[in-house]
Amino acid sequence: MPRSLPRTPRPGTVRFSLLGPLSAHLDGVPLPLGPFKQRVVLAMLLSRPGTPVPVDTLTDAVWPETPPRTARKNLQVYVSSLRTLLGPGTGAAGGPGRERLVHDCGGYVLRVAEEELDTLRFRALARAADGHEPHTAARLLREALGLWQGPPLHDLRRSPQVEAEAERLELRCLTVYEDWAEAEIALGRAAAVVDGLRDLAERHPLRERLQTARMSALHRSGRQAEALAVYDDYRQLLARELGLEPGGAMTAVYRSVLGGNAAVPRTAVSAPAPAARRTVLPADAPDFTGHGQELRELLDALGGDGCGAVAVSGPAGSGKTVLAVRAAHLLGDRFPDGRFFVPVRDERSDPRPPAELLGELARLTGAPCARRGRGDTGGPDPEDWRNWLAEHRALVVLDDVPDERSVRALIPGAGRGRLVLTARTQLAGLAPVHRIAVPPLTPAESLDLLGRLVGPGRVRVDRESALRIAYGCGLLPLAVRVSGMRLAVLRHLPLSEFAARLADPSGALDELAAGDVSVRERLALGWRDLPAGSGRDLGRLAALPGEGPFTLPEAMAALGCGERQALRAVEALIDAGAVSSPDSEVTAHAALYEVPRLMRLYALERMGDGGADVPAGDEHPAGRTILAGVPVPAAAV
């Protein structure tokens, strides 16, 4: 059990550092930060300055495997020791005399002013450089890089949480170094950055922007043969490792070297960034899991010379958006004219008017979309948008497309740009598009995702219950993620008990909510978008007795109609993403269809509530008891 230090106020200025070994100095004198676990707590608090860090997050960082029974008490002692050591805040850190380290919102907050923490100063300098002319940008970026003292937090990387934070800092520093190097090249000081770029390129061989800057620096230094060798080595490595070709920016530099032109890669620091060079994407999911085959197919489709649009479809919560955003982040070097993410629905999940959607695309990308109609009242012209996208290496993700009509006018016939359309429906009326269906996770992928959220040790201790949770979630990524988020907070709750809750159909959807993230709400949006009459059909198919797939004759009996009508009803639900179908080609009578577990539960819930699509007085052949358990294949256990 750690012992707390005697409480003595500490006036003066504290300086914290994460860009190197963890350190803190009071008026220039190093502070003794205590044992390893206490330093881990401080590192986690400093990684999120001014933000509540949940107790469970700190617990996972200090005890990544199995926390002891006294974990919470030990954590309180570490915090108390740090509070005593660091003393009250000063200035922007919370005001003179105010506690620097406080408990708030179920976690702990460390109040730190920008001038007190090197990562905050680093971020501020990098942001200040954005959009400036090269002289100012190079100076600010050089000052930011001067804060770097070596591998961040290298003394604490035994903690996976700290290691993840350190890797994030390294990537951020690498990006700033690339910005600085490109600014120096633009100023004619290429020789000063050649050696540094070589060292970093050897440590990050697949980072295309780094290799491109190295080529430019060598070329501007009069070393054309070496510049061409960099391109050739990188091209072979990329083909061997990923089956890809170098992107547009690197190819442009390569051609400039061949032609004898002193080209400099386009960069945000060489001039104020035009709108068409911006990147507007959600953050990449740090715990992205599974869907490796679909990701490779999406990368190939976007990186090749095929059609200009890819439709990524799957039911609500299947991970379509996460997959599209991951691909957009990975393909940054291939789309030098910008990467953009635009929701096709508004905050109420209603489709946005086409003119509003096209106006936002024009504003984000800088596409010259003139207005049509008399007096410029007819709305932006989609033909201008299609022409712009065809001529530019830009990637646009249009998220949550409700139907074909919403986006048909935005798809270019051919050209350099690419569109990714995510939708719950199949968007069967769009052509030509490359189609990728997003399936549920495999059991192993579900366990991996759950372990990333609750800790791998907790999953290993009770793998059977973890599998029951995965199957109780229907192997749906959103549901597995919500379960993990809940269990990460409810550390006292055994996995076996939570699995039993999910197995109860009357309360499973109630369990699948964490804060403002609700699986039921996502399912409700999918239900709302069903074609007229399909909600009634889905409810009757969900009420079929037994667990698992059903045949076309069983669908005919449930729907009370003939073969042709039943087949049309089932296929309409397949197109809407509410029913799954076999991957291989089979006759209609041999096919096995299935209502995914959570959609089945929601449909039965709507039937029980007298949903609008269920006619009053209908007799339903089965009740909720048909899903009393969640079967787990024996092979999976």
Order of alpha helices (4+ residues) and beta strands (2+ residues): beta-beta-beta-alpha-beta-alpha-alpha-beta-beta-alpha-alpha-alpha-alpha-alpha-alpha-alpha-beta-alpha-beta-alpha-beta-alpha-alpha-beta-beta-beta-alpha-alpha-alpha-alpha-alpha-alpha-beta-beta-alpha-alpha-alpha-alpha-alpha
